[in-house]
């Protein structure tokens, strides 16, 4: 009887464009560094983070950069960006404490989460934070009561169309509601400082910034008609990282964003902020994993399942719905078969790629290492604290 454990349909050879994601010579040193270390393990290149930050600063020299800490809160990254002059966007009192503990001044910290407890607002204010995001009357009143005299900026609701990981519905409000919030600020003793939006993470449609900036222009003009001068626009995140599906270059994004700003506001721009997260750290990361098991579910089906030791609950949650397509590299050669890639836990949600299968050299075996590129963002910070007893994803910095 024919052995049905080998897929009939194969490609001519396993062909992965390693150079598109990592310099082959440098990757050889990455493999060597990781060789004796236990997997799964996230490796971060600070050189890449530095280059990404400096590129963005050169492309948008008029913008203040607020690193979105949630993308990757490794202290080595924080210290590097602090040294380079970055500001920081935070989502909780715990992130604020992390930054303060590493020597970041509170005047370089923004509390950018629109969903926060009164006690946390008061805590941030006691620690010296004076800038808060908002999108509702309830939150605005909590800021007024617990952080008197603070600057507030108002988040505009966006649809996130065109992004791989949308951030719509939950955050932001319609411009008409924000207009009412802006007018309420003087009565509450708050400074209506500016506006923010987020077009969605890994946004592929640059035109989404155009639409959001035009909403900002409307609100700037409407507030000015009532004697309130807004001062700042926060462009949020959304700039791309180098995943499997290509995007335009970051320079093409920033050139167009600058054009959108000048078309609406002229050459004298308001203060511009930008909150990169993914675009600064994703390309800096390699997630090193190990094949635990290769299996078939039936003699009559060709589907091959490959289970690795990091999955949805171990740092790869953005594969839910196969939203983020990580480049997955098997360090083998030979004929290729398309496989389903899944994680190690006892949960049926722990499947990364099933509809769009992953090419794997047919000679791959349990114990082989598998590398996920562009893994520096939203991996360690998203991993569970101990689901099925698996520890949170570990990370370390690559020697440069």
C-alpha positions as CSV (number, residue, x, y, z in Angstrom):
1,X,0.0,0.0,0.0
2,X,1.2,3.5,-0.8
3,X,2.5,5.4,2.2
4,X,0.0,8.3,2.4
5,X,2.2,10.1,5.0
6,X,4.0,11.8,2.2
7,X,2.2,14.5,0.3
8,X,1.7,13.9,-3.4
9,X,1.9,17.5,-4.5
10,X,5.3,19.1,-4.0
11,X,7.0,22.1,-5.4
12,X,10.2,21.6,-7.2
13,X,12.4,22.8,-4.3
14,X,12.1,24.7,-1.1
15,X,12.8,28.3,-2.0
16,X,12.8,30.9,0.7
17,X,14.2,34.4,0.0
18,X,16.2,34.7,3.2
19,X,17.9,37.9,2.1
20,X,14.6,39.8,1.9
21,X,14.2,39.4,5.7
22,X,17.7,39.1,7.1
23,X,21.3,39.4,5.8
24,X,22.4,35.8,5.3
25,X,25.8,36.3,6.9
26,X,24.3,38.0,9.9
27,X,21.6,35.3,10.1
28,X,24.4,32.7,10.3
29,X,25.6,34.4,13.5
30,X,21.9,34.4,14.7
31,X,21.7,30.7,14.3
32,X,25.0,30.2,16.0
33,X,24.0,32.4,18.9
34,X,20.7,30.5,19.4
35,X,22.2,27.0,18.8
36,X,22.7,26.2,22.5
37,X,19.7,28.0,23.8
38,X,16.3,26.5,24.7
39,X,13.4,27.3,22.4
40,X,11.1,29.1,22.0
41,X,13.2,32.3,22.2
42,X,12.8,35.7,20.8
43,X,16.0,37.3,19.6
44,X,16.2,41.1,19.1
45,X,18.7,43.2,17.2
46,X,19.1,46.6,18.7
47,X,21.0,47.7,15.6
48,X,17.8,47.2,13.6
49,X,15.8,49.2,16.2
50,X,18.3,52.0,16.0
51,X,18.3,52.1,12.2
52,X,14.4,52.1,12.1
53,X,14.2,54.9,14.6
54,X,16.8,57.0,12.8
55,X,15.2,56.4,9.4
56,X,11.8,57.6,10.7
57,X,13.3,60.6,12.3
58,X,15.0,61.5,9.0
59,X,11.8,60.9,7.0
60,X,9.6,63.0,9.4
61,X,12.0,65.4,11.0
62,X,9.3,67.7,12.2
63,X,7.5,65.0,14.2
64,X,7.9,64.0,17.8
65,X,8.2,60.2,18.0
66,X,6.3,58.5,20.8
67,X,7.2,54.8,20.9
68,X,4.2,52.6,21.5
69,X,5.6,50.7,24.4
70,X,3.0,47.8,24.1
71,X,4.7,46.6,20.9
72,X,7.8,45.4,22.8
73,X,8.6,46.6,26.4
74,X,12.0,45.0,26.6
75,X,14.1,47.3,28.9
76,X,17.0,47.2,26.4
77,X,14.7,48.6,23.7
78,X,13.4,51.3,26.1
79,X,16.9,52.3,27.1
80,X,18.1,52.6,23.5
81,X,15.1,54.7,22.4
82,X,15.4,56.8,25.5
83,X,19.1,57.5,24.6
84,X,18.0,58.3,21.0
85,X,15.5,60.9,22.2
86,X,12.2,59.1,21.8
87,X,9.1,59.9,23.8
88,X,6.8,57.1,24.9
89,X,3.1,56.2,24.5
90,X,1.7,54.2,27.4
91,X,-1.4,52.2,28.0
92,X,-1.4,51.7,31.8
93,X,0.1,52.8,35.1
94,X,2.4,49.7,34.9
95,X,4.0,50.8,31.7
96,X,4.4,54.3,33.2
97,X,6.2,52.8,36.2
98,X,8.4,50.7,33.9
99,X,9.5,53.9,32.1
100,X,10.0,55.9,35.2
101,X,12.1,53.1,36.7
102,X,14.4,53.2,33.7
103,X,14.9,56.9,34.0
104,X,12.4,58.3,31.5
105,X,11.2,61.7,32.5
106,X,7.4,62.0,32.9
107,X,7.3,64.9,30.4
108,X,8.2,62.4,27.7
109,X,5.3,60.1,28.6
110,X,1.8,60.2,27.2
111,X,-1.1,58.2,28.7
112,X,-2.6,57.2,25.3
113,X,-5.2,54.7,26.4
114,X,-8.7,56.1,26.3
115,X,-9.9,53.4,28.7
116,X,-8.5,54.0,32.2
117,X,-9.5,54.0,35.8
118,X,-9.9,57.2,37.8
119,X,-7.2,55.8,40.2
120,X,-4.8,55.2,37.4
121,X,-5.3,58.7,36.0
122,X,-4.6,60.1,39.5
123,X,-1.5,57.9,39.9
124,X,-0.1,59.0,36.5
125,X,-0.7,62.7,37.5
126,X,1.1,62.2,40.8
127,X,4.0,60.8,39.0
128,X,4.2,63.8,36.7
129,X,2.4,62.7,33.6
130,X,0.4,65.7,32.2
131,X,-0.8,64.5,28.8
132,X,-3.8,62.2,28.4
133,X,-5.9,60.8,25.5
134,X,-9.7,60.7,25.7
135,X,-12.7,59.9,23.5
136,X,-15.7,60.1,25.9
137,X,-17.4,62.4,28.4
138,X,-16.9,60.0,31.3
139,X,-13.2,59.7,30.8
140,X,-12.8,63.5,30.2
141,X,-14.5,64.2,33.6
142,X,-12.3,61.6,35.3
143,X,-9.2,63.4,33.9
144,X,-10.5,66.8,35.1
145,X,-11.1,65.4,38.6
146,X,-7.9,63.4,38.9
147,X,-5.4,65.2,36.7
148,X,-6.4,68.9,36.9
149,X,-4.9,71.3,34.4
150,X,-3.7,68.5,32.1
151,X,-3.4,68.5,28.4
152,X,-5.8,66.2,26.6
153,X,-6.0,65.0,23.1
154,X,-9.0,63.5,21.4
155,X,-9.0,60.3,19.5
156,X,-11.0,60.2,16.2
157,X,-12.8,57.0,15.3
158,X,-11.4,55.3,12.2
159,X,-12.5,52.2,10.3
160,X,-9.0,50.6,9.9
161,X,-9.9,49.6,6.3
162,X,-6.8,48.2,4.6
163,X,-4.9,47.2,7.7
164,X,-3.8,43.6,8.6
165,X,-4.7,44.2,12.3
166,X,-7.6,46.8,12.5
167,X,-8.0,49.0,15.5
168,X,-11.6,50.2,14.8
169,X,-14.8,50.4,16.8
170,X,-13.3,50.1,20.3
171,X,-11.3,53.3,20.2
172,X,-12.1,56.8,19.2
173,X,-15.3,58.8,18.7
174,X,-17.0,60.5,15.8
175,X,-15.8,64.1,15.1
176,X,-19.1,65.6,16.2
177,X,-18.8,64.0,19.6
178,X,-15.2,65.1,19.9
179,X,-16.2,68.6,19.0
180,X,-18.5,68.6,22.1
181,X,-15.6,67.3,24.2
182,X,-13.3,70.0,23.0
183,X,-15.8,72.7,24.0
184,X,-16.2,71.2,27.4
185,X,-12.5,71.4,28.3
186,X,-12.3,75.1,29.4
187,X,-15.2,74.6,31.8
188,X,-13.4,71.6,33.3
189,X,-10.0,73.4,33.6
190,X,-8.3,71.2,31.0
191,X,-6.2,72.2,28.0
192,X,-7.7,70.9,24.7
193,X,-4.3,70.2,23.2
194,X,-4.9,68.2,20.0
195,X,-6.3,65.2,18.1
196,X,-5.2,61.7,17.4
197,X,-6.2,58.7,15.3
198,X,-4.9,55.3,14.4
199,X,-5.5,54.0,10.9
200,X,-4.9,50.3,11.9
201,X,-1.8,48.3,12.4
202,X,0.2,47.2,9.4
203,X,-1.9,49.6,7.2
204,X,-1.5,49.0,3.5
205,X,-3.7,51.9,2.3
206,X,-1.8,55.1,2.7
207,X,-4.9,57.0,1.8
208,X,-6.3,56.2,5.2
209,X,-4.0,58.9,6.7
210,X,-5.4,61.4,4.2
211,X,-9.0,60.8,5.4
212,X,-8.1,61.1,9.1
213,X,-6.0,64.2,8.6
214,X,-8.9,65.8,6.8
215,X,-11.1,65.1,9.9
216,X,-8.4,66.8,12.0
217,X,-8.6,69.9,9.8
218,X,-12.4,70.0,10.2
219,X,-12.0,69.9,14.0
220,X,-9.2,72.4,14.1
221,X,-11.3,74.9,12.2
222,X,-14.5,74.2,14.1
223,X,-12.7,74.6,17.5
224,X,-11.0,77.8,16.3
225,X,-14.4,79.2,15.4
226,X,-15.3,78.9,19.1
227,X,-12.0,80.5,20.2
228,X,-10.2,77.2,21.0
229,X,-6.8,76.7,19.3
230,X,-5.8,73.1,19.0
231,X,-2.0,72.6,18.8
232,X,-1.2,69.0,17.9
233,X,-2.0,66.1,15.6
234,X,-1.0,62.6,16.7
235,X,-0.7,60.4,13.6
236,X,-0.8,57.2,15.6
237,X,0.8,54.0,14.3
238,X,0.2,51.9,11.2
239,X,3.5,52.1,9.4
240,X,4.5,48.8,7.9
241,X,6.9,46.0,8.9
242,X,8.5,43.5,6.5
243,X,6.1,40.5,6.7
244,X,5.4,37.9,4.0
245,X,3.1,40.1,2.0
246,X,5.1,43.1,0.7
247,X,4.1,46.8,1.2
248,X,5.4,50.0,-0.1
249,X,8.5,51.4,1.6
250,X,8.2,53.4,4.7
251,X,9.7,56.4,2.9
252,X,6.8,56.2,0.4
253,X,4.4,56.3,3.4
254,X,6.0,59.2,5.1
255,X,6.3,61.2,1.9
256,X,2.6,60.9,1.2
257,X,1.7,61.6,4.9
258,X,3.7,64.8,4.7
259,X,1.9,65.7,1.5
260,X,-1.5,65.1,3.1
261,X,-0.6,67.3,6.1
262,X,0.6,70.2,3.9
263,X,-2.5,70.0,1.6
264,X,-4.7,70.5,4.6
265,X,-2.6,72.7,6.9
266,X,-0.2,74.4,4.6
267,X,3.5,74.8,5.3
268,X,2.9,75.9,8.9
269,X,2.0,72.6,10.4
270,X,0.6,72.1,13.9
271,X,2.8,70.1,16.3
272,X,3.0,66.6,14.9
273,X,3.3,63.4,16.9
274,X,3.7,59.8,15.6
275,X,3.4,56.6,17.6
276,X,5.3,53.8,15.9
277,X,5.4,50.4,17.5
278,X,5.4,47.6,15.0
279,X,7.4,49.6,12.4
280,X,10.3,50.2,14.9
281,X,10.7,46.7,16.4
282,X,9.1,44.0,14.3
283,X,11.9,43.6,11.8
284,X,14.4,43.5,14.6
285,X,13.1,40.2,15.9
286,X,13.6,36.5,15.1
287,X,11.5,33.9,16.9
288,X,13.4,30.7,17.2
289,X,11.2,27.6,17.6
290,X,11.5,23.8,17.3
291,X,9.3,21.3,15.6
292,X,7.6,19.1,18.2
293,X,5.6,16.9,16.0
294,X,4.7,16.2,12.3
295,X,1.5,14.3,11.8
296,X,-1.3,13.3,9.5
297,X,-4.9,13.1,10.7
298,X,-6.0,10.5,8.2
299,X,-4.7,8.0,5.6
300,X,-7.1,9.5,3.0
301,X,-6.2,13.2,3.5
302,X,-3.0,14.8,2.3
303,X,-3.0,17.5,5.0
304,X,0.2,17.4,7.1
305,X,0.2,19.1,10.5
306,X,3.4,20.6,11.9
307,X,3.4,21.5,15.5
308,X,6.1,23.9,16.8
309,X,6.8,24.9,20.4
310,X,5.5,28.5,20.1
311,X,1.9,29.1,19.1
312,X,-1.1,31.5,19.4
313,X,-0.8,31.5,23.2
314,X,3.0,31.7,23.1
315,X,3.5,35.0,21.3
316,X,1.8,34.4,17.9
317,X,-1.7,35.6,18.7
318,X,-1.6,37.9,15.7
319,X,-1.9,34.8,13.5
320,X,-5.6,34.6,14.6
321,X,-7.6,34.8,11.5
322,X,-4.3,34.4,9.7
323,X,-4.1,38.2,9.9
324,X,-0.4,38.7,10.2
325,X,1.6,36.5,7.8
326,X,5.0,35.9,9.4
327,X,7.8,34.7,7.1
328,X,8.5,31.2,8.4
329,X,11.9,29.7,7.5
330,X,13.0,26.1,7.7
331,X,16.7,25.7,7.5
332,X,16.6,22.8,5.1
333,X,16.6,22.2,1.4
334,X,14.8,19.7,-0.9
335,X,11.3,19.1,-2.2
336,X,8.6,21.3,-0.7
337,X,5.2,20.3,0.7
338,X,2.5,22.7,2.0
339,X,1.7,22.1,5.7
340,X,-0.6,23.3,8.4
341,X,1.3,25.1,11.1
342,X,0.1,24.9,14.7
343,X,1.3,25.5,18.3
344,X,1.8,23.0,21.2
345,X,-1.1,23.7,23.6
346,X,-4.2,21.7,24.2
347,X,-6.5,24.2,22.6
348,X,-8.0,24.0,19.1
349,X,-7.5,27.8,18.6
350,X,-3.8,27.2,18.7
351,X,-3.4,27.0,14.9
352,X,-1.4,29.7,13.1
353,X,-1.8,28.8,9.4
354,X,-4.4,26.4,8.0
355,X,-6.1,28.1,5.1
356,X,-2.9,29.5,3.7
357,X,-0.5,26.7,4.3
358,X,3.2,27.1,4.8
359,X,5.9,25.7,2.5
360,X,8.2,23.2,4.3
361,X,11.0,21.1,3.0
362,X,9.8,17.5,3.0
363,X,13.0,16.4,4.8
364,X,12.1,18.5,7.9
365,X,11.9,16.4,11.1
366,X,10.9,16.8,14.8
367,X,13.7,18.6,16.6
368,X,14.5,20.9,13.7
369,X,14.5,24.6,14.3
370,X,12.0,26.9,12.6
371,X,12.5,30.6,12.4
372,X,9.8,33.3,12.4
373,X,11.1,36.6,11.0
374,X,9.6,40.0,11.6
375,X,8.7,38.8,15.1
376,X,9.9,41.7,17.3
377,X,6.5,43.3,17.8
378,X,3.5,42.0,19.8
379,X,5.0,38.5,20.4
380,X,6.5,38.5,23.9
381,X,4.1,41.2,25.2
382,X,1.1,39.1,23.9
383,X,2.3,35.7,25.2
384,X,0.2,34.1,28.0
385,X,1.5,33.9,31.5
386,X,1.3,30.2,31.7
387,X,-1.4,28.6,29.6
388,X,-1.1,24.8,29.8
389,X,1.9,25.5,32.1
390,X,4.0,26.9,29.3
391,X,6.0,29.9,30.5
392,X,5.8,33.3,28.8
393,X,8.0,33.7,25.8
394,X,11.6,34.5,26.7
395,X,13.7,37.0,24.9
396,X,17.2,38.3,24.7
397,X,19.3,40.8,22.7
398,X,21.6,39.6,20.0
399,X,25.3,40.5,20.4
400,X,26.1,43.2,17.9
